[in-house]
């Protein structure tokens, strides 16, 4: 896992990151330190879902909660389909 740190972020423009490998999951707001919602493109959600199914413990419980919370919030405003949200939840039986 690679940690990125941003010192200055404009509140008026979106922040775009170019990821070299298409299958690399990138999670923003790890451990819920920021007070904002995060959405990902279809590929981003697909990679996060794949990672959660393979090894969910790579992310802390706070981060996993944040991903689920963000997914529901973003779906509620029609920026994400609920099918993706339910795919995200499929890893939950592995939580103990």
C-alpha positions as CSV (number, residue, x, y, z in Angstrom):
1,X,0.0,0.0,0.0
2,X,1.3,3.5,-0.9
3,X,0.4,6.4,1.2
4,X,-0.1,9.8,-0.5
5,X,-0.1,13.0,1.3
6,X,-1.6,16.3,0.0
7,X,-0.6,19.5,1.7
8,X,-2.8,21.9,-0.3
9,X,-6.1,21.0,-2.0
10,X,-8.4,23.5,-3.6
11,X,-11.9,23.2,-2.5
12,X,-13.1,24.6,-5.8
13,X,-11.6,22.0,-8.2
14,X,-11.5,18.2,-8.1
15,X,-8.3,16.4,-7.4
16,X,-7.4,13.9,-10.1
17,X,-4.7,11.2,-9.6
18,X,-3.2,9.3,-12.5
19,X,-2.7,5.7,-11.5
20,X,-0.2,3.6,-13.5
21,X,-1.6,0.2,-12.9
22,X,-5.3,-0.1,-13.7
23,X,-5.9,-2.7,-11.0
24,X,-4.4,-0.8,-8.2
25,X,-7.1,0.2,-5.6
26,X,-6.7,3.7,-4.4
27,X,-8.6,4.7,-1.3
28,X,-9.0,8.3,-0.2
29,X,-9.6,9.4,3.3
30,X,-8.0,6.5,5.0
31,X,-9.2,6.1,8.7
32,X,-11.7,8.9,8.1
33,X,-9.5,11.8,9.0
34,X,-11.1,14.2,6.5
35,X,-14.7,15.5,6.8
36,X,-15.9,14.7,3.3
37,X,-17.5,12.1,1.1
38,X,-15.6,10.2,-1.5
39,X,-16.7,8.7,-4.8
40,X,-14.7,6.7,-7.2
41,X,-15.1,5.9,-10.9
42,X,-16.4,2.4,-11.9
43,X,-12.9,1.0,-12.2
44,X,-12.0,2.4,-8.7
45,X,-15.0,0.8,-7.1
46,X,-14.3,-2.5,-8.9
47,X,-10.7,-2.6,-7.7
48,X,-11.7,-1.7,-4.1
49,X,-14.4,-4.4,-4.1
50,X,-11.9,-6.9,-5.4
51,X,-9.4,-6.0,-2.7
52,X,-12.0,-6.3,0.0
53,X,-13.0,-9.7,-1.2
54,X,-9.4,-10.9,-1.4
55,X,-8.1,-9.4,1.9
56,X,-10.3,-6.9,3.6
57,X,-7.9,-6.4,6.5
58,X,-5.5,-4.5,4.4
59,X,-7.8,-1.6,5.3
60,X,-8.6,-0.6,8.9
61,X,-12.1,-1.0,10.2
62,X,-12.5,2.8,10.1
63,X,-11.6,2.8,6.4
64,X,-13.9,-0.2,5.6
65,X,-16.7,1.6,7.4
66,X,-15.9,4.8,5.5
67,X,-16.1,3.0,2.1
68,X,-19.5,1.5,3.0
69,X,-20.8,4.8,4.3
70,X,-19.5,6.8,1.3
71,X,-21.0,4.2,-1.1
72,X,-24.5,4.5,0.4
73,X,-24.3,8.3,0.6
74,X,-23.1,8.6,-3.0
75,X,-25.8,6.2,-4.2
76,X,-28.4,8.2,-2.3
77,X,-27.7,11.2,-4.5
78,X,-27.7,9.1,-7.7
79,X,-24.0,9.3,-8.3
80,X,-23.5,5.5,-7.8
81,X,-25.8,2.6,-8.6
82,X,-26.9,0.4,-5.8
83,X,-25.7,-2.7,-7.6
84,X,-22.2,-1.5,-6.9
85,X,-23.0,-0.8,-3.2
86,X,-24.4,-4.3,-2.8
87,X,-21.3,-5.8,-4.5
88,X,-19.2,-3.9,-2.0
89,X,-21.2,-5.5,0.8
90,X,-20.5,-9.0,-0.4
91,X,-17.2,-9.1,1.5
92,X,-19.0,-8.6,4.9
93,X,-19.3,-12.3,5.8
94,X,-15.5,-12.3,6.2
95,X,-15.8,-9.7,9.0
96,X,-15.5,-11.2,12.4
